[in-house]
Each structure stands twice: as C-alpha cells, then as structure tokens.
Amino acid sequence: MPDATGLELIAQDLRDKVGDSVLDTLYFRDEATLIADPAKLHETLVALRERGYRFLASLHGVDYYPDEPRLGVHYQLLDMDRVDRIGVKIRVPLADPHVSSVVDLWSGANHPEREVYDMFGVIFDGHPDLRRILMPEDYEGYPQRRDFPVGGEPVLFTYNEDRSPRWYE
C-alpha cells in the first residue's frame, strides 16, 4: 500500500497526466483510496494501469442514500510486482448514473459491471453486453438500493396453497 505521502504523489501524477481527474484522496486504516471524477474514470484507470496496477481485484457498487451523488462504484487495483494495492472510488447521481466501462482494460470486469448494473442501476457506457445477470430480465427495480422495499412475494408451496387465495390468476 502506498502511504499517505505516496498516495498524494500518485494523485498529483494523475492530475498532471489526466487533468483534474482526482477529486480527493483518502488514507484510512492503511488503505489508500483515490476519489476520481466519473467523467475521467477511464483515463485515470489507464494511467494507473501504466503505473503498474494491472490487476483489477474488485469492482462493486455502493448506495450512499440519502446523500447525493448517491450511487458509487469502487475499484480495487493491485500492482503484483510491488505487492501494492490502491482503491479508486467514483460517485454518480441517481438522475444520470453513467460510468465508462473498463471491460476493455480488464476483461474480468464484465460480470462485476453487469452485477452493479443489475443490483444498483449504474449504466456502464461501452459495456459489450450490459444486461441483468442475477435478476430476471423483466424485473423492475434495483434490489441493492437502500430505498428498495423490504419484503417480497409469498412463495407458494403445496402446504400453503389453500392460504394463498386465487394464486393461479
């Protein structure tokens, strides 16, 4: 892990290469994280890949409800030569949840991006096959959002069939 000073040096290097791509840095509990501009995410990750962070270890979504921008995508990158890890976070508004896909950089991002799309509704522009992966295609809503209604549909078994009136309609 880069220490706090190393993180600031990486952030400044990225700002020099990509412009104002890094909005902030966070060094907490020995974890280095860059807060990136969603509009320049792809260029930021390309620059980090050129620095040696060639392995995408994790890509996942977050809902920061009730804050806005509400939806987030977190990336964990590894430099296998130096055994070094860095996180990259972005946040997008609920009204326009578009992010650049990174499948062209890491083919392993294909299914995690589809999962974040399926569970949170983040749209990855340029993804080769962006469709639901866990929920049915006709499912409405995004179940991992924090304002998603808790509950569900009653499951019909033979022992409770008589208690679910008109289930066949």
Residue pairs with C-beta under 8 A, 6 or more apart in sequence:
1 30
1 31
1 32
1 84
1 85
1 86
2 9
2 10
2 32
2 84
2 86
3 27
3 32
4 27
4 32
6 32
7 25
7 27
7 32
7 33
7 34
7 86
8 25
10 32
10 34
10 48
10 51
10 86
11 22
11 25
11 34
13 47
13 51
14 21
14 22
14 34
14 44
14 47
14 48
15 21
15 22
17 47
18 40
18 43
18 44
18 47
19 40
20 37
20 40
21 36
21 37
21 40
21 41
21 43
21 44
21 47
22 34
22 35
22 36
22 37
22 44
23 35
23 36
23 37
24 34
24 35
25 32
25 33
25 34
25 35
26 32
26 33
26 34
26 35
26 89
27 33
31 85
31 87
32 85
32 86
32 87
33 86
33 87
33 88
33 89
34 44
34 86
34 87
34 88
34 89
35 89
35 90
35 91
36 44
36 88
36 89
36 90
37 44
37 90
38 90
38 91
38 92
38 98
38 99
38 100
41 88
41 90
41 99
41 100
41 102
42 100
42 102
42 105
44 88
45 75
45 77
45 88
45 102
45 105
46 105
48 77
48 86
48 88
49 77
49 105
51 79
52 79
52 81
52 82
52 84
53 77
53 78
53 79
53 84
53 86
54 77
54 78
54 79
54 80
55 77
55 78
55 79
55 80
55 106
56 75
56 76
56 77
56 102
56 105
56 106
56 108
56 109
57 76
57 77
57 78
57 85
58 74
58 75
58 76
58 112
59 73
59 74
59 75
59 76
59 102
59 109
59 112
59 113
59 116
60 73
60 74
60 112
60 115
60 116
61 71
61 72
61 73
61 74
61 115
61 116
61 119
61 120
61 122
61 144
62 71
62 72
62 73
62 74
62 120
63 70
63 71
63 72
63 120
63 144
63 145
63 146
64 70
64 71
64 72
64 91
65 145
65 146
65 147
68 93
68 94
69 91
69 92
69 93
69 94
70 91
70 92
70 93
70 94
71 91
71 92
71 93
71 94
71 97
71 120
71 121
71 122
72 89
72 90
72 91
72 92
73 89
73 90
73 92
73 99
73 116
73 122
74 87
74 88
74 89
75 87
75 88
75 89
75 102
76 85
76 86
76 87
77 85
77 86
77 87
77 88
78 84
78 85
79 85
79 86
90 99
92 98
92 99
92 122
97 120
97 121
97 122
97 123
98 122
98 123
98 125
99 122
99 123
99 124
99 125
100 124
100 125
100 126
101 109
101 113
101 124
101 125
101 126
101 127
101 128
101 130
102 109
102 113
103 109
103 110
103 113
103 124
103 126
103 127
103 128
104 126
110 127
110 128
110 129
111 133
113 124
113 127
113 130
114 127
114 129
114 130
114 131
114 132
114 133
115 133
115 134
116 122
116 124
117 123
117 124
117 127
117 130
117 131
117 132
117 133
118 132
118 133
118 134
118 135
118 142
119 134
119 135
119 142
119 143
119 144
119 145
120 142
120 144
120 145
121 142
121 145
123 130
124 130
131 137
132 139
135 143
141 148
142 148
154 160
154 164
156 164
156 167
161 167
